[in-house]
Amino acid sequence: MSILTPDLIENYIHSLYRQEDEQLIRLREEAERLLVPVITRDTERLLYTLCGIRRPKSILEIGTAVGYSALCFAKAAPEAQIITLENRERSVHKARANIREAGLEDRIRVIHGDAAETLPEVEGIFDLIFIDAAKGQYRRFFELCEKNMAPGTLVVSDNVLYKGMPCDDSFVPERRHRTIARRMDGYLTFLTEDPRFETSLLAIGDGVAISCYK
Ligand SMILES: C[S@@+](CC[C@H](N)C(=O)[O-])C[C@H]1O[C@@H](n2cnc3c(N)ncnc32)[C@H](O)[C@@H]1O
């Protein structure tokens, strides 16, 4: 009899997830080849499901990279207008090109700059906020976009388990990761203790936190 391991379960689940969008298939292959970090397939499926439940009309994303997750949001939430923030100029160009290729320029706006500086300029309430940028700054990003939240806003934070590092120091490979791991631990404590939010932590992908503003 085989032993049921997390890898076996993950491989089985992945075998069930099919991607039919040709642009997304190509972008994920390119991202894997060029080591561009994009959402895992588990996180992608979760975002589609959350969009199916919440039906957001406005989405704010922090961390665009090449626009993969922004394109997923546009497809998963056909009524949504999306604003996405990215500080790397090359990524901004690539994301805009990918968005143009998909014919979605009228629905996805990429704002170039450090989110800590661009977030204060972002106005309005968002139905869904996706945090997927510098891991040591999640709390700061969250606080900067509290003005963009209202009851019903879903805040999804990606990579919160950061390869196990917030769980136990033995997973921290180098000193420089320790600060990020501690900050992420602090962020998760803040999220789970804040009475304004209902938060669930999911051990999928690299860890996802889903917080609903009550
Ligand atoms: C994990 S990637 C985002 C992946 C993207 N959400 C996707 O799944 O397609 C993180 C991105 O955040 C950007 N980033 C990191 N710190 C940032 C900051 N302070 N402001 C804006 N963007 C930032 C990085 O340049 C990188 O492209």
PDBQT file of the ligand as one rigid body, heavy atoms in Angstrom, charges set to zero:
ROOT
HETATM    1  C1  LIG A 301       4.743  37.441  -6.871  1.00  0.00    +0.000 C 
HETATM    2  S1  LIG A 301       4.908  38.701  -8.063  1.00  0.00    +0.000 S 
HETATM    3  C2  LIG A 301       3.265  39.047  -8.556  1.00  0.00    +0.000 C 
HETATM    4  C3  LIG A 301       2.676  37.955  -9.394  1.00  0.00    +0.000 C 
HETATM    5  C4  LIG A 301       1.349  38.312 -10.002  1.00  0.00    +0.000 C 
HETATM    6  N1  LIG A 301       0.379  38.711  -8.988  1.00  0.00    +0.000 N 
HETATM    7  C5  LIG A 301       0.811  37.113 -10.759  1.00  0.00    +0.000 C 
HETATM    8  O1  LIG A 301       0.456  36.124 -10.095  1.00  0.00    +0.000 OA
HETATM    9  O2  LIG A 301       0.781  37.139 -11.993  1.00  0.00    +0.000 OA
HETATM   10  C6  LIG A 301       5.266  40.094  -7.075  1.00  0.00    +0.000 C 
HETATM   11  C7  LIG A 301       5.419  41.383  -7.863  1.00  0.00    +0.000 C 
HETATM   12  O3  LIG A 301       5.344  42.471  -6.956  1.00  0.00    +0.000 OA
HETATM   13  C8  LIG A 301       6.251  43.459  -7.374  1.00  0.00    +0.000 C 
HETATM   14  N2  LIG A 301       6.559  44.284  -6.209  1.00  0.00    +0.000 N 
HETATM   15  C9  LIG A 301       7.349  43.970  -5.149  1.00  0.00    +0.000 A 
HETATM   16  N3  LIG A 301       7.343  44.964  -4.264  1.00  0.00    +0.000 NA
HETATM   17  C10 LIG A 301       6.548  45.931  -4.757  1.00  0.00    +0.000 A 
HETATM   18  C11 LIG A 301       6.151  47.227  -4.298  1.00  0.00    +0.000 A 
HETATM   19  N4  LIG A 301       6.621  47.716  -3.139  1.00  0.00    +0.000 N 
HETATM   20  N5  LIG A 301       5.317  47.945  -5.071  1.00  0.00    +0.000 NA
HETATM   21  C12 LIG A 301       4.842  47.455  -6.237  1.00  0.00    +0.000 A 
HETATM   22  N6  LIG A 301       5.184  46.246  -6.722  1.00  0.00    +0.000 NA
HETATM   23  C13 LIG A 301       6.021  45.486  -5.988  1.00  0.00    +0.000 A 
HETATM   24  C14 LIG A 301       7.451  42.677  -7.916  1.00  0.00    +0.000 C 
HETATM   25  O4  LIG A 301       8.213  43.458  -8.793  1.00  0.00    +0.000 OA
HETATM   26  C15 LIG A 301       6.757  41.493  -8.583  1.00  0.00    +0.000 C 
HETATM   27  O5  LIG A 301       6.538  41.734  -9.957  1.00  0.00    +0.000 OA
ENDROOT
TORSDOF 0
